């Protein structure tokens, strides 16, 4: 059985979670607030107490076949005793029976423990309000997608990120042109001059993020950047209470190429801004070398809404710190065809009126 941690209110015994509005742990039953550090110390003390032995065996069911149970983890809720099943990367979730928030501490131990976490700044209410605003005016959306029940499915998830620090030396060669025009009484002239332009520079990159989850598309996570790393804090499991969380399943080494691509693109943009006064500029060769690189592991707050319509998956994501959002939205084909028919009818009427005016 895997290890699980649940945070209980010292005052009333209710399950408590991290409240993004006050940046503290707060009990939803008695409204008592606790500093994360204080509560973590209390939880550790309670954890060290010897629990009652309530285990027993049962002969019901059959044996798992080879490979069937691979990747599954089971946990017992300390509030109601219900069993929770998650995959190998689930780090925080909620009990499906009583709704108590739980943190799978065994998934975050040792090499898997994050260095930093950016706590949620925007709660679920704020996420729902921003999503409603984002959907306002989208006439082609399916009605079910705009319904309150559907919007309520938005979930707060701590997404694993690798943060890369490194120094870089960049060298780029460009082919550039300048064009001059003049005329005399007989001809118009064009003179094109060609130049080889070189730029180089030393740069330092700090906390370049690459998401470490296969479940999250890289371009989706990059679309809701930036995250304010200055507001990150040392990781404590208490921050995960009340939210979902995954540990990384894409390693630091596997993410290096993505980080290098991001650094290379940034270096190209910086050096390209220094090439001015030419009619055209085309890069011919780019070389970016990095040195002294290191990585850290962090959890970033993201609000996610997953939906499937006609076998196509749509994902909406919002930065849980800044509120920046992105995502594909489905289109109701029936509404679209009616809208197209109406547009065609209006266009036809306009043509008819124009014809009457002409003739």
Secondary structure, 3 states (H helix, E strand, C coil): CCCCECCECCCCCCEEEEECCCCEEEECCCCCEECHHHHHHHHHHHHCCCCCCCCCCCCCCCCCCCCCCCCEEEEECCCCCCEEEEECCEEEEECCCCCCEEECHHHHCHHHCCCEECCCCCCHHHHHHHHHHHHCCCCCCCHHHHCHHHHCCCEEEEEEEEEEEEEEEEEEEEEEEEEEEEECCCCEEEEEEEEEEEEEEEEEEEEEEEECCCCCCHHHHHHCCCCCHHHCEECCHHHHCCCEEECCCCCHHHHHHHHHHHHHHHHHHHHHCCCCCCCEEEEEEEEEEEEEEEEEEEEEEEEEEEEEECCEEEEEEEECCCCCEEECCCCCHHHHHHHHHHHHHHHHHHHHHHHHHHC
